[in-house]
């Protein structure tokens, strides 16, 4: 009888322990679902050239981004051996590259480049281009009917399942330069109701948003990239 009571008590205690562990596990999983993803913040100074001579661009450095390692690398300046000309005279799909091939692994590059306006006139812009040789594809996500706070919540809660349902574009300048606008006060404003989804050849997904382009103490590219 005594042994029976001990066995019963032991089984009851083990049941409580298992129930407790199960509840703890559920709480942790639920907590992880509610934790917002933390992206990689990139804030890079841009060398600005207000008086370009000849073919020199307005912005004199290029920033290469390897999404797999979230590795940031930068060519030194315009005129160096590593500088690559990404001018899009041949259309949106084929950049004109006049210098030696890029040796670094990269998915995105922030750079100045010339693009033909609808009138056929080349115009220098600063934007982000994707590596079409690595089959990097980009999708824009925007909703101008939402408030900035509503759209921020959509961005924070965007999931990989949602990203997989979107249509992706492999043109080099799908991100491009029009995430910002220039106003009469000589400053840039960022479209706060726009972000980008990026898909790599290895089927990895990222979301990217621009946080700033120019600040009072200088010109900066300020972006956030988050792996989904």
Secondary structure as GFF3:
##gff-version 3
##sequence-region A 1 228
A	DSSP	alpha_helix	2	34	.	.	.	ID=ss1
A	DSSP	beta_strand	40	45	.	.	.	ID=ss2
A	DSSP	beta_strand	63	66	.	.	.	ID=ss3
A	DSSP	beta_strand	71	74	.	.	.	ID=ss4
A	DSSP	beta_strand	108	116	.	.	.	ID=ss5
A	DSSP	beta_strand	122	130	.	.	.	ID=ss6
A	DSSP	three_ten_helix	132	134	.	.	.	ID=ss7
A	DSSP	beta_strand	137	142	.	.	.	ID=ss8
A	DSSP	alpha_helix	148	156	.	.	.	ID=ss9
A	DSSP	alpha_helix	160	163	.	.	.	ID=ss10
A	DSSP	beta_strand	180	182	.	.	.	ID=ss11
A	DSSP	beta_strand	188	190	.	.	.	ID=ss12
A	DSSP	beta_strand	194	199	.	.	.	ID=ss13
A	DSSP	beta_strand	205	215	.	.	.	ID=ss14
A	DSSP	beta_strand	218	227	.	.	.	ID=ss15
###
